[in-house]
C-alpha cells in the first residue's frame, strides 16, 4: 500500500469562508458520527440563553437576517477540504463536504422579538453535518446581535417610555471590523437613529445612516476656534454641526457658536435652513453644561440650535441626567458602552441537542443533566406560545409545549413555574400566539426577512407589550416561562432515568 502524503497547509490571511467559523471539535464529532453511519440522522437543536444581560427583565432576539444569508451561501471549497485533510479528517468525510449543501429546517423568533431565558430563539432540524457544523457561527451571530440590540432598547429609552435620539458612536471601540458593522445594524434595530460607521450604511442601507460632527483635532488645526467653525460652515452650510468643548465651552465655544450662526444669517438671509443645526459637548459636567447652554442659546434667540451629548454615556447615566438633573439634550452619541455592551458584554446563548428524529418520524427526546439546575435543558421537539391579555395586549407568560400540543385560548389555563412547581397561576381571557416561524424548509428559504425599518418598528412594538415592571432597571419583575404538563413530565422522566 502506498503511503498517503498530506501537503502542509499554507496560511492565507486574506482567506474568508464563514462556513469555516467552526470550533474544531465540531469537525471531529461530525467526522466520527459520519464514519459510524449516521450521516443521514436528523438532529434537533435549540438555541436559547439562560440569563438576561445585566439581570434585566427581557432581551431582544436579533441576528436572524445574517444567519439566513449564511445558510443560503453555506458551502466548503477546495481550500477548506485541503485544510481538513491536514487536520486528520477522513477522506470520505472530506469528499462528502466538497458538495455539501445545507438542507435542513430552521424555525426562529422573528428578528426583533422580545425573548426570555430558556425559550428557543432558533430551532434547527437537519442532518448531523448541517446541524453540528453551524453551531459556532449561529451562536456568534445570534449572541452578538441580540446583545447589542437589547442594550440599544435601553439606551434609546424604549423600555422606559422616554424615547430619545441616540447615535451609535462606538465603531473605534468595537472588537473588530465585523463587530463594528454588525453592532451598528443591531443598535439601529434596537432604536438608534444612526451610526458613525460609514461601511455599515453602505452594507445595510440608509436606515443605518452614517452621521457625525467634527473632532477636536479639526478645531485645533485652525488658528482660532472661530476659524474652524467658519471653515466647516462654508463647506457644509446645510448641515452645520459643531463641537464646543475643545477649549472652553462657555467662554469660547458658546460665543463662537453664536457668532457663527449670526454670520450664516447675514450670508444667507433668505435661507433659514442654512443655520447652525446642533452643537455637541464631549466633556465636563454634561447635565450642567446642557442647562447653561440651553438658557444662553434661547436668550440669544437661537432655540433652533439643538444640543448633543457624548462621553462615556450609557442608559443609566442618560436617565439620571434627564430625571434628576433635568438635562436638556436633543440627542446623544453613545460609543463603547453600547457597541460592547460594557456593563455585561456576553450574551450567553447556547446550542443544545434536544431530540433525534428516526427515519420513521419517531422523535426521541434528549436532555442534558447538570448539578447546576439552570443548565438542565428542556428536551424534545417543541413549540413556544406567548400568552397575551385580551384586555391589555400585554404579555403574561411564555408557554412551551411538545410539538404535537396546541393551546386552547377559549378557556382558562393553569401554568406553573417549572423550577418552583408550587407557584401556579390561572390564566384566562388571553390570546395564545405561536412564536417560532419557519425560515427554511428542506434547505429552501420560505421566509423573507423584512427591511430593517420594519424590524425596528416591530422591536419597539414588542417592547411595548411588556409591563413596566418587567422593563425597569432595578429589580425587574420576573417574567415566567412555563412548561406544559406533558413536557414537564417528559423532562422529569428523563431526569430520573439519565445516567449522571
C-alpha positions as CSV (number, residue, x, y, z in Angstrom):
1,X,0.0,0.0,0.0
2,X,1.3,3.4,-0.9
3,X,1.8,5.8,1.9
4,X,-0.5,8.8,1.9
5,X,1.3,12.1,2.0
6,X,-0.5,15.2,3.0
7,X,0.8,18.5,1.8
8,X,1.0,21.1,4.6
9,X,-1.5,23.9,4.6
10,X,0.0,27.4,3.9
11,X,-1.8,30.1,5.9
12,X,-3.6,32.8,3.9
13,X,-4.5,35.9,5.9
14,X,-6.9,37.1,3.2
15,X,-9.0,33.9,3.1
16,X,-12.6,34.1,4.4
17,X,-15.3,31.5,4.2
18,X,-17.9,31.9,7.0
19,X,-18.6,28.1,6.9
20,X,-15.2,27.6,8.5
21,X,-16.1,29.7,11.5
22,X,-16.2,26.4,13.4
23,X,-14.9,25.3,16.8
24,X,-12.6,22.4,15.8
25,X,-14.4,19.8,17.9
26,X,-17.5,20.3,15.7
27,X,-15.5,18.8,12.8
28,X,-14.1,15.9,14.9
29,X,-17.5,15.0,16.2
30,X,-19.2,15.2,12.8
31,X,-16.4,13.2,11.2
32,X,-16.7,10.5,13.8
33,X,-20.5,10.2,13.5
34,X,-20.3,10.3,9.8
35,X,-17.8,7.3,9.8
36,X,-20.2,5.4,12.1
37,X,-23.0,5.6,9.6
38,X,-25.1,8.4,11.0
39,X,-24.7,11.0,8.2
40,X,-28.5,10.9,7.4
41,X,-29.7,11.0,11.0
42,X,-31.8,14.1,11.7
43,X,-30.9,16.0,14.8
44,X,-32.9,18.7,16.5
45,X,-31.0,21.5,18.3
46,X,-32.4,24.5,20.2
47,X,-30.5,27.8,20.5
48,X,-31.5,29.7,23.7
49,X,-29.9,31.6,26.6
50,X,-30.1,31.3,30.4
51,X,-29.9,34.8,31.7
52,X,-30.8,38.3,30.5
53,X,-27.9,40.7,30.2
54,X,-27.4,42.9,33.3
55,X,-30.1,40.8,35.0
56,X,-32.7,42.9,33.2
57,X,-36.2,41.7,32.6
58,X,-36.1,40.9,28.9
59,X,-33.9,40.5,25.9
60,X,-34.2,41.1,22.1
61,X,-33.7,38.3,19.6
62,X,-31.6,39.5,16.7
63,X,-29.2,38.1,14.1
64,X,-31.7,36.1,12.1
65,X,-31.1,38.1,8.9
66,X,-27.4,37.4,8.9
67,X,-27.9,33.8,9.9
68,X,-30.3,33.3,7.0
69,X,-27.7,34.7,4.5
70,X,-25.1,32.4,6.0
71,X,-27.2,29.3,5.4
72,X,-28.2,30.3,1.9
73,X,-24.5,30.5,0.9
74,X,-23.2,27.6,3.0
75,X,-20.5,25.6,1.2
76,X,-17.0,24.2,1.5
77,X,-14.4,24.7,-1.2
78,X,-11.0,23.1,-2.1
79,X,-9.0,25.2,0.3
80,X,-11.3,24.1,3.2
81,X,-11.1,20.5,2.1
82,X,-7.3,20.6,1.9
83,X,-7.0,22.1,5.4
84,X,-9.4,19.5,6.9
85,X,-7.3,16.7,5.4
86,X,-4.2,18.1,7.2
87,X,-6.2,18.0,10.5
88,X,-6.9,14.3,10.2
89,X,-10.5,14.3,8.8
90,X,-11.3,11.2,6.8
91,X,-11.2,11.2,3.0
92,X,-14.9,10.0,2.9
93,X,-16.0,12.9,5.1
94,X,-14.0,15.4,3.1
95,X,-15.4,14.3,-0.1
96,X,-18.9,14.5,1.3
97,X,-18.3,18.1,2.4
98,X,-17.0,19.0,-1.0
99,X,-20.5,19.0,-2.5
100,X,-22.5,19.6,0.7
101,X,-25.4,22.0,0.7
102,X,-27.3,22.9,3.8
103,X,-30.7,21.2,3.5
104,X,-32.3,21.5,7.0
105,X,-35.3,23.2,8.6
106,X,-34.9,26.4,10.6
107,X,-37.6,27.9,12.8
108,X,-36.8,31.1,14.7
109,X,-38.3,34.1,16.5
110,X,-38.8,36.9,14.0
111,X,-35.9,39.3,14.3
112,X,-36.6,42.0,16.9
113,X,-38.9,39.7,19.1
114,X,-38.7,40.1,22.9
115,X,-37.3,36.9,24.3
116,X,-36.6,35.2,27.7
117,X,-34.3,32.7,29.2
118,X,-34.8,29.0,28.2
119,X,-37.1,29.9,25.2
120,X,-35.8,28.8,21.8
121,X,-34.6,31.7,19.7
122,X,-33.7,29.3,16.9
123,X,-34.6,25.6,16.3
124,X,-32.6,23.6,13.8
125,X,-33.7,20.3,12.3
126,X,-31.0,18.9,10.0
127,X,-28.8,16.0,9.1
128,X,-26.0,15.7,11.6
129,X,-23.4,17.6,9.5
130,X,-25.6,20.6,8.9
131,X,-26.8,20.6,12.5
132,X,-23.4,20.3,14.1
133,X,-21.1,22.4,12.0
134,X,-23.2,25.6,12.0
135,X,-23.2,25.8,15.8
136,X,-20.3,28.3,16.2
137,X,-21.4,30.7,13.5
138,X,-25.0,30.6,14.7
139,X,-24.1,31.3,18.3
140,X,-21.6,34.1,17.4
141,X,-24.2,35.8,15.2
142,X,-27.3,35.5,17.4
143,X,-25.4,36.2,20.6
144,X,-23.7,39.4,19.4
145,X,-26.7,40.9,17.5
146,X,-29.0,40.1,20.4
147,X,-26.6,41.6,23.0
148,X,-26.3,44.9,21.2
149,X,-30.0,45.2,20.2
150,X,-31.1,44.5,23.8
151,X,-28.7,47.2,25.1
152,X,-29.9,49.6,22.5
153,X,-33.5,49.4,23.5
154,X,-32.5,50.5,27.0
155,X,-30.1,53.3,25.8
156,X,-32.7,54.7,23.5
157,X,-35.3,54.7,26.2
158,X,-37.8,52.2,24.6
159,X,-38.0,50.4,28.0
160,X,-39.0,53.5,30.0
161,X,-41.4,55.3,27.6
162,X,-38.7,58.0,27.2
163,X,-37.7,57.6,23.5
164,X,-34.6,59.6,22.8
165,X,-32.4,60.2,19.7
166,X,-29.3,58.1,20.1
167,X,-26.4,57.8,17.6
168,X,-24.2,54.8,17.8
169,X,-20.6,56.1,18.1
170,X,-18.7,53.0,19.0
171,X,-17.0,51.7,15.9
172,X,-13.5,52.6,17.0
173,X,-14.0,50.8,20.3
174,X,-15.7,47.7,18.8
175,X,-13.9,44.3,19.0
176,X,-13.0,44.3,15.3
177,X,-14.5,45.3,12.0
178,X,-17.3,42.8,11.9
179,X,-18.4,43.8,15.4
180,X,-18.4,47.5,14.4
181,X,-20.6,46.7,11.3
182,X,-23.0,44.2,12.9
183,X,-23.2,46.3,16.1
184,X,-24.3,49.3,14.1
185,X,-27.0,47.3,12.5
186,X,-28.2,45.8,15.8
187,X,-28.1,49.2,17.5
188,X,-30.4,50.7,14.9
189,X,-32.7,47.7,15.2
190,X,-32.8,48.5,18.9
191,X,-33.8,52.1,18.3
192,X,-30.8,54.2,17.4
193,X,-31.2,56.8,14.7
194,X,-27.8,56.4,13.1
195,X,-24.2,55.3,13.4
196,X,-20.7,56.8,13.0
197,X,-19.8,53.8,10.8
198,X,-19.7,54.6,7.1
199,X,-19.3,51.0,6.0
200,X,-22.4,50.0,7.9
201,X,-24.6,52.3,5.9
202,X,-23.0,51.0,2.7
203,X,-23.8,47.4,3.7
204,X,-27.2,47.8,5.2
205,X,-28.7,50.9,3.6
206,X,-29.9,54.4,4.5
207,X,-31.7,53.1,7.6
208,X,-28.3,52.6,9.2
209,X,-27.4,56.2,8.5
210,X,-23.8,57.5,8.8
211,X,-23.8,60.6,11.0
212,X,-21.3,62.8,12.8
213,X,-20.0,66.2,13.7
214,X,-16.2,67.1,13.9
215,X,-13.3,66.1,16.1
216,X,-11.2,68.2,18.4
217,X,-8.3,67.8,16.0
218,X,-10.2,69.8,13.3
219,X,-10.8,72.7,15.7
220,X,-7.1,72.6,16.9
221,X,-5.9,72.7,13.3
222,X,-7.0,76.3,12.7
223,X,-5.5,79.4,14.3
224,X,-8.7,80.1,16.2
225,X,-11.9,78.2,17.1
226,X,-14.0,80.5,15.1
227,X,-11.8,80.0,12.0
228,X,-12.5,76.3,12.3
229,X,-16.3,76.8,12.8
230,X,-16.4,79.2,9.8
231,X,-14.4,76.8,7.5
232,X,-16.8,74.0,8.3
233,X,-19.9,76.1,7.8
234,X,-18.6,77.5,4.5
235,X,-18.1,73.9,3.3
236,X,-21.3,72.4,4.7
237,X,-23.8,75.3,5.1
238,X,-26.8,72.9,5.1
239,X,-25.6,70.7,7.9
240,X,-23.6,72.7,10.4
241,X,-23.0,70.6,13.5
242,X,-20.0,71.6,15.7
243,X,-18.1,70.6,18.8
244,X,-17.9,73.1,21.6
245,X,-15.5,71.8,24.3
246,X,-12.1,71.9,22.6
247,X,-11.0,74.9,24.7
248,X,-13.8,76.2,27.0
249,X,-17.5,75.6,26.5
250,X,-19.0,78.7,27.9
251,X,-16.2,81.2,27.4
252,X,-15.1,80.2,23.9
253,X,-17.3,77.5,22.3
254,X,-20.6,79.2,23.0
255,X,-19.6,82.8,21.9
256,X,-18.1,81.4,18.7
257,X,-21.2,79.3,18.0
258,X,-23.4,82.3,18.3
259,X,-21.1,84.4,16.2
260,X,-21.1,81.7,13.5
261,X,-24.8,81.5,13.4
262,X,-25.0,85.3,13.1
263,X,-22.5,85.0,10.2
264,X,-24.8,82.4,8.4
265,X,-27.8,84.6,8.9
266,X,-26.0,87.5,7.3
267,X,-24.6,85.4,4.5
268,X,-27.9,83.5,3.8
269,X,-30.7,85.8,5.0
270,X,-33.4,84.2,2.9
271,X,-32.4,80.5,3.6
272,X,-33.4,79.5,7.2
273,X,-32.1,76.0,6.5
274,X,-28.5,77.4,6.4
275,X,-28.1,77.9,10.1
276,X,-26.2,76.1,12.9
277,X,-28.1,72.8,13.3
278,X,-26.5,71.4,16.5
279,X,-23.6,71.6,18.9
280,X,-22.0,68.7,20.8
281,X,-20.2,68.7,24.1
282,X,-18.0,65.8,24.9
283,X,-16.5,66.6,28.4
284,X,-17.2,68.2,31.7
285,X,-20.4,68.2,33.6
286,X,-22.8,67.4,30.8
287,X,-26.1,68.0,32.6
288,X,-25.0,71.4,34.0
289,X,-23.5,72.3,30.6
290,X,-26.7,71.5,28.8
291,X,-28.8,73.7,31.1
292,X,-26.4,76.6,30.8
293,X,-26.1,76.3,27.0
294,X,-29.9,75.9,26.5
295,X,-30.5,79.0,28.6
296,X,-27.9,81.1,26.8
297,X,-28.9,80.0,23.3
298,X,-32.6,80.7,24.0
299,X,-31.7,84.1,25.3
300,X,-29.7,84.8,22.2
301,X,-32.8,84.0,20.1
302,X,-31.4,80.6,18.9
303,X,-33.8,78.0,20.3
304,X,-33.4,76.0,17.0
305,X,-29.8,75.0,17.8
306,X,-30.0,71.6,19.2
307,X,-27.7,70.1,21.8
308,X,-25.9,66.8,21.6
309,X,-24.0,64.9,24.4
310,X,-21.3,62.3,24.2
311,X,-18.6,61.0,26.5
312,X,-18.9,57.6,28.2
313,X,-22.7,57.5,28.2
314,X,-25.0,54.6,28.9
315,X,-28.6,54.1,29.7
316,X,-28.3,54.8,33.4
317,X,-26.2,57.9,33.0
318,X,-28.6,59.4,30.5
319,X,-31.6,58.5,32.6
320,X,-30.1,60.1,35.7
321,X,-29.2,63.3,33.8
322,X,-32.7,63.6,32.5
323,X,-34.6,62.5,35.6
324,X,-32.6,64.0,38.4
325,X,-30.7,66.9,36.8
326,X,-33.2,67.9,34.1
327,X,-30.6,67.9,31.3
328,X,-31.7,69.5,28.0
329,X,-30.1,67.4,25.3
330,X,-31.9,66.7,22.0
331,X,-29.7,63.7,21.1
332,X,-26.9,61.6,22.4
333,X,-23.8,59.9,20.9
334,X,-23.1,56.6,22.7
335,X,-20.0,54.7,22.0
336,X,-18.2,51.9,23.8
337,X,-20.8,51.2,26.4
338,X,-23.3,50.4,23.6
339,X,-21.1,48.7,20.9
340,X,-19.6,46.4,23.5
341,X,-22.5,46.3,26.0
342,X,-19.8,47.1,28.5
343,X,-21.9,46.5,31.6
344,X,-22.4,42.9,30.6
345,X,-20.6,42.1,27.4
346,X,-21.6,38.5,26.9
347,X,-25.0,37.2,25.7
348,X,-24.9,33.6,26.9
349,X,-26.7,31.8,24.2
350,X,-26.1,28.1,23.9
351,X,-27.0,25.4,21.3
352,X,-28.2,22.1,22.7
353,X,-29.3,18.8,21.2
354,X,-33.0,18.2,22.3
355,X,-34.1,15.4,20.0
356,X,-33.2,12.8,17.4
357,X,-35.7,12.0,14.6
358,X,-35.8,8.4,13.5
359,X,-36.4,7.6,9.7
360,X,-40.0,6.6,10.5
361,X,-40.6,10.1,12.1
362,X,-40.3,9.0,15.7
363,X,-38.9,11.7,17.8
364,X,-36.6,10.7,20.7
365,X,-36.2,13.4,23.2
366,X,-32.7,14.1,24.6
367,X,-31.7,16.0,27.7
368,X,-28.5,17.5,29.3
369,X,-28.4,16.9,33.0
370,X,-26.3,19.0,35.4
371,X,-25.8,19.6,39.1
372,X,-26.4,23.3,38.2
373,X,-30.2,23.4,37.9
374,X,-30.2,26.2,35.4
375,X,-28.1,24.1,33.0
376,X,-30.6,21.3,32.7
377,X,-32.1,21.5,29.3
378,X,-35.7,21.3,28.2
379,X,-35.9,18.2,25.9
380,X,-37.9,17.4,22.9
381,X,-39.1,18.9,19.7
382,X,-41.1,21.8,21.0
383,X,-43.4,24.8,20.3
384,X,-43.5,28.1,22.1
385,X,-46.6,30.2,22.7
386,X,-46.8,33.7,24.2
387,X,-49.9,34.4,26.2
388,X,-51.3,38.0,25.9
389,X,-54.1,39.5,27.9
390,X,-57.0,40.2,25.5
391,X,-58.0,43.3,27.6
392,X,-54.5,44.8,27.9
393,X,-52.5,43.4,25.0
394,X,-49.6,42.8,27.5
395,X,-47.6,39.6,27.6
396,X,-48.5,37.4,30.5
397,X,-46.1,34.5,30.2
398,X,-44.4,32.2,27.7
399,X,-45.6,28.6,27.4
400,X,-43.5,25.8,26.0
401,X,-45.2,22.6,24.7
402,X,-44.4,19.4,22.9
403,X,-44.6,19.8,19.1
404,X,-48.0,17.9,18.9
405,X,-49.8,20.0,21.5
406,X,-52.0,23.0,20.9
407,X,-53.2,25.7,23.3
408,X,-56.9,26.3,23.5
409,X,-57.2,30.0,24.5
410,X,-61.0,29.9,24.6
411,X,-60.8,28.6,28.1
412,X,-58.7,29.1,31.2
413,X,-55.2,27.6,31.6
414,X,-53.2,26.8,34.7
415,X,-49.5,27.5,34.3
416,X,-46.7,26.8,36.8
417,X,-43.0,27.7,37.4
418,X,-41.0,24.6,36.3
419,X,-38.3,25.4,38.9
420,X,-40.8,26.0,41.8
421,X,-43.8,24.0,40.8
422,X,-45.9,25.1,43.7
423,X,-46.1,28.6,42.1
424,X,-49.1,28.4,39.9
425,X,-51.3,30.9,38.1
426,X,-54.7,30.6,36.5
427,X,-54.7,32.5,33.2
428,X,-58.0,33.5,31.5
429,X,-59.2,35.9,28.8
430,X,-55.9,35.5,27.0
431,X,-54.7,35.0,23.4
432,X,-52.0,32.4,22.7
433,X,-49.7,33.2,19.8
434,X,-47.2,30.7,18.5
435,X,-43.8,32.5,18.3
436,X,-41.4,30.4,16.1
437,X,-41.8,31.0,12.4
438,X,-40.4,28.8,9.6
439,X,-37.3,30.3,7.9
440,X,-36.0,27.3,6.0
441,X,-37.8,24.1,5.0
442,X,-35.6,21.3,3.5
443,X,-32.9,23.9,2.8
444,X,-35.2,26.2,0.9
445,X,-35.9,29.7,2.3
446,X,-39.6,30.1,3.0
447,X,-39.5,33.5,4.8
448,X,-38.5,36.9,3.5
449,X,-36.7,39.0,6.1
450,X,-38.4,42.4,6.4
451,X,-36.5,45.6,5.8
452,X,-34.7,47.0,8.8
453,X,-37.2,49.9,9.1
454,X,-40.0,47.3,9.7
455,X,-37.9,45.3,12.1
456,X,-37.0,48.4,14.1
457,X,-40.7,49.3,14.4
458,X,-41.6,45.7,15.3
459,X,-39.0,45.7,18.0
460,X,-40.4,48.9,19.5
461,X,-43.9,47.4,19.4
462,X,-42.6,44.2,21.1
463,X,-41.1,46.1,24.0
464,X,-44.4,48.0,24.4
465,X,-46.2,44.6,25.0
466,X,-44.3,44.3,28.3
467,X,-45.5,45.6,31.6
468,X,-43.4,48.4,33.0
469,X,-42.4,46.3,36.0
470,X,-40.6,43.9,33.6
471,X,-38.7,46.7,31.9
472,X,-37.4,48.7,34.9
473,X,-33.6,48.9,35.5
474,X,-33.6,47.8,39.1
475,X,-35.1,44.5,40.4
476,X,-37.3,43.9,37.3
477,X,-40.4,41.7,37.8
478,X,-39.7,38.1,36.7
479,X,-41.4,37.1,33.5
480,X,-42.4,33.5,33.7
481,X,-41.6,30.8,31.1
482,X,-43.7,27.8,31.8
483,X,-43.9,24.2,30.5
484,X,-46.9,22.2,29.6
485,X,-47.8,19.3,31.9
486,X,-46.9,16.9,29.2
487,X,-43.5,18.5,28.5
488,X,-42.7,18.8,32.2
489,X,-43.5,15.1,32.7
490,X,-41.2,14.1,29.9
491,X,-38.4,16.2,31.3
492,X,-38.8,14.7,34.8
493,X,-38.9,11.2,33.4
494,X,-35.6,11.7,31.5
495,X,-34.1,13.2,34.6
496,X,-35.0,10.1,36.6
497,X,-33.6,7.7,34.0
498,X,-30.5,9.6,32.9
499,X,-27.0,8.5,34.0
500,X,-25.1,11.2,35.9
